[in-house]
Amino acid sequence: MTSNDTLIHKQIRVRIPKDYREEPVISRLVSDYGLVINIRAAILGANAVGDGWFDLDLQGTTEQIELALTYLRNLALEIWDNTNKGSW
């Protein structure tokens, strides 16, 4: 295993707007980017009508995680990572 293949963990919080409730955003992190996802906490709107907030633990290579974060940013989702966790 090379250093590029080393698995790392990254904790993030992501807000997924209600407009995306039919979109498999978290599922794509697994299927398209090969990440292992642990949902550490979640808050969902009543009857799935509001925005969702998810605390996720991402496990993958640095490249996989960076590509996945780029995907989330391209969707214009709000993301906080463990470097600014105090503001969660």
TATARA-V331220 format. One record per backbone hydrogen bond with DSSP energy under -1.0 kcal/mol. CO is the residue of the C=O (numbers start at 1). NH is the residue of the N-H. E is the energy in kcal/mol with one decimal. If there is no record, write none. Layout:
BEGIN
co: [CO & CO]
nh: [NH & NH]
e: [E & E]
END
This chain:
BEGIN
co: [2 & 8 & 10 & 11 & 12 & 13 & 14 & 16 & 17 & 18 & 20 & 23 & 24 & 27 & 28 & 29 & 30 & 36 & 38 & 41 & 43 & 45 & 46 & 52 & 53 & 54 & 55 & 55 & 56 & 57 & 58 & 59 & 60 & 61 & 62 & 63 & 64 & 65 & 66 & 67 & 68 & 69 & 70 & 71 & 72 & 73 & 78 & 80 & 81 & 84 & 85]
nh: [5 & 60 & 58 & 82 & 56 & 80 & 54 & 52 & 20 & 21 & 23 & 25 & 28 & 31 & 32 & 35 & 34 & 59 & 57 & 55 & 53 & 48 & 49 & 16 & 43 & 14 & 40 & 41 & 12 & 38 & 10 & 36 & 8 & 65 & 66 & 67 & 68 & 69 & 70 & 71 & 72 & 73 & 74 & 75 & 77 & 76 & 15 & 13 & 84 & 87 & 88]
e: [-1.5 & -1.9 & -3.3 & -1.4 & -2.9 & -2.8 & -2.4 & -2.8 & -2.3 & -1.8 & -2.0 & -2.2 & -2.1 & -2.8 & -2.3 & -1.9 & -1.4 & -2.1 & -2.5 & -2.8 & -2.6 & -2.2 & -1.7 & -3.4 & -2.4 & -2.4 & -2.5 & -1.2 & -2.6 & -1.9 & -2.2 & -2.5 & -3.1 & -2.5 & -2.5 & -2.6 & -2.3 & -2.6 & -2.1 & -2.0 & -2.2 & -2.6 & -2.6 & -1.1 & -1.8 & -1.9 & -2.3 & -2.9 & -1.7 & -1.7 & -2.0]
END
